[in-house]
Structures are given as C-alpha cells and as structure tokens.
C-alpha cells in the first residue's frame, strides 16, 4: 500500500512538473539588450513563466528546466517590446484628412482601431499611448485587447484632447471656463482614461489650466500637453505638466531661448521629477523620403488586415504626395527637427519615442522603427539611448516600469527579437522575427 501511495505521489509530482514546464518558454542564444542601458548579454537567455519573465542572463548562468519550450534566437538581438508614445489609433495614414474624417470616423471603433492595433503589435510594438480619439473608441479598443478578443499592444488612452479652440471632431472636447474644464476632466477620469491631454494651452486662461490640472491630480491622472507654439510650452511648464507631445514651432530653426530657459529652470527646480517629451520627428522624415521614392508603399504587407475598399482609398490618397493634407510644412520643418531634438536632450528633458503613427503616409506597420532610426541616422543620437527611450523610459513616463519596458525578472514578458545587431543598424527593427506580448507569441 505504501508503494502504491508513493507511486501515485510520484506520478502526481511528475504531472505537476510537466504542467509547470508547459508554461515555461526560453528565448535562447541571442544578444540580449535589457532596455536599461546595461552591457548586452551575449548568448543570453530570457526564461518566461506564463505571462512574466522568470530570469534573464547568460546561458552559462541560467538553468533551463526540462520540458521548457526552447525558442532559438541565434544570430538575433533580443530586446524589450517597443513602446510608441504617440499613435493615432483612429487614423491609418490616409492622405486627405477631410475625406478620412468624413468616411471613416463613424467606423473608428469597430473597424479602424483593431486594424491599427494589430499592425502595431506585428511591428513589435507591445505597448502604446493612443492620442486624441473619441472616448468610447479609445476605451473599447483598450478593453478588447485586455480581454484578448483582439490583438494589439497594451494601451494607455486619454480619449479626446481638451482644447480651448473650436474642436475639429469627436477626438477633441472644447472647454469654456474653469468649471467646465474641471467637469470634463472629471468625466474623462470617471470613464477610466489613463492620462489627460491638453491642447492649445496658449488660448487657455490661468484659471482654466489650474482647474483642469487640479482635477487631474486629484484623480491621479498624468497630464501631458501639445507643444506646437512657444507659449504653449512655457505655460505647460509653469503649470507642472508631466510632459509634452511633438516638437512643433513651425519652421523656426530652433526652440527660442525662452523655451529652453524655462525647461532648464523647471528641471533644476524639480530634479527628481522628469519632464517627458515625445518629439515625433519621423512623420516628416518619412514623408520627405516618400516624395523621393514611394516604392515602399506598393508592398502588399502594408495593407494586411484592411478591407479592400480601404486599401484602395488609403493608398490611392498617397499617389500624389504633393496633395497630401494634414502635415504642417514638412519640407521647411525637416531641417529644424534634429536641432530641436538635441536642444531638448541637452536641456535635460526625458525623451521618449513617439512616432505620430497614423498621420498622412505614416503607417502603423512602419512608424515606430522609423522614429528610432530617425533619431540615430538623421540626428546622431546613440542607438542605445534611442532604444531605451522606446522601452524602459517610455514605461517610466506612464508609471509602468514595474510591469514592463525592460527585460527583468518579474516583469511582463513583452519581448521581441530581430536578426542582426540593432545597436549598429536600428533599421533592422523593421522586421521582428519574434514578437511576444505578456508571454503570448504572435510571431
């Protein structure tokens, strides 16, 4: 009887070990970049248990349990899944803004956002911040991804931007007075947004700005603002926003000295509070490159998941790039972007990668790697810095660094791998070989 019990117990333990091993995956053999700026790990291992990382280190150190699903990354760079801090899930790169809004705004929730989300994920973007979407569409796509009903990155949504100007559509809410600003922030907070986006701050009164930010702080919401004009930035800095989106400033060759001084003073006064900034330079670089050679737009892979009628409409709108609407002075802005990017870095802003995916000709399947590549190739930023800005630092900007953004034990297994050395050739990020979000492999 004792032998029978022992045998049964051994069988149970073996079955349990097998079940545990079935949850284990190990990405083995590649060069691991952890997203924290550490030295790359040659012949590394990322051991994954269910949704989370169990261990990261060299093959010589990490013990891989028997029965683990081994995923070879030989010849590859393994790194955290990318973050994109400035995406438009309700736009798909159409070249005529008015036509897009008229025809596709009613389809944003059920048709457009799932396409954009899937394209981002299959481009290696495992986390993203959506910018300026109708409230229901933003919340709905986030929740469907959380429930795994559709494929997409982990989303951080703000719903409509609050503006003092005339709203251009349901992705903006106009405020009129301090009480109205407070009420609209309250409405967004109660709906469950992750952050608050303010636009056209140069048009707001001090009372309106204070009311909106005060209500946001009371609800624990991060507050970010558009950076189109110098006064917007100066007012946002004075109001203690958490960060900015875009570079703006038109064709001015550089940020005015007043903006740089205000930024430095803010950071000196609060050295422990980073000021996050997604410059989104790649939309302009992409547009100007396509004007020289638009052959890439003929790649059928760019249209994957789109209804045929939408494919015809979007790519037809990009046949004559000189007639594209929705990009502000790209030819004159292009020479200024790297100067402004370096000014922000030199002043101490915490740069995070945000591509503006979805604006004309800037497709979700290409935009994020183009942002990283533009920083490095066009602006001379170190690749390790740009990758950290697209992984760990982006996660910090959304208070998510304890869950994602780097490769470390206990964090979600958001992992990608690409063939070759991305520290030498960041453009290799255009084609990930392995894509994993929260332990689930999508490629």
Secondary structure, 3 states (H helix, E strand, C coil): CHHHHHHHHHHHHHHHHHHHHHCEEEEECCEEECCCCCCCECCEEEEEECCEEEEEEECCCCCCCCCCEEEECCCEEEEECEEEEEECCCCCCCCCHHHHHHHHHHHHHHHHHHHHHHHHHHCCEEEEEECCCCHHHHHHHHHHHHCCCCCCCEEECCCCEEECCCCCCCCEEECCCHHHHHHHHHHHHHHCCCEEEEECHHHCCHHHHHHHHHHHHHCCCEEEEECCCHHHHHHHHHCCCCEEECCCCCCCCCCCHHHHHHHHHHHHHCCCCCCEEECCCHHHHHHHHHHHCCHHHHCHHHHCCCCHHHHHHHHHCCCCHHHCCCCCCHHHHHHHHHHHHHHHHHHCCEECCCCCECCCCCCCCCHHHHHHHHHHHHCCCCHHHHHHHCCHHHHHHCCCCCCCCCCCCCCECCEEEEECCCCCCHHHHHCCCEEEECCEECC
